[in-house]
Amino acid sequence: MLMAHPAVLRNLIEQYDTLRILHAEDGSPSVRQRMDDVAYTLCVATGTRDVDAALVAARHQLPGARPEDDSVLTT
């Protein structure tokens, strides 16, 4: 399986987190659509089928991630 570059994954995570905050604040359709697009890209980049799994997989692929660290799962 091809693996996305860590810089790309970090950017996608940051975009998704920002869009999630914007969606919580105003909930506009354009923000929701962009959020869906970024979520889809994260899923493709990590080989997963849902955004929560994609975020976990992407974070574990970043430099400095510890494979045994599942703290992102307990949010």
Helices and strands as residue ranges (DSSP letters): H 6-25, H 29-46, H 51-61, G 71-74
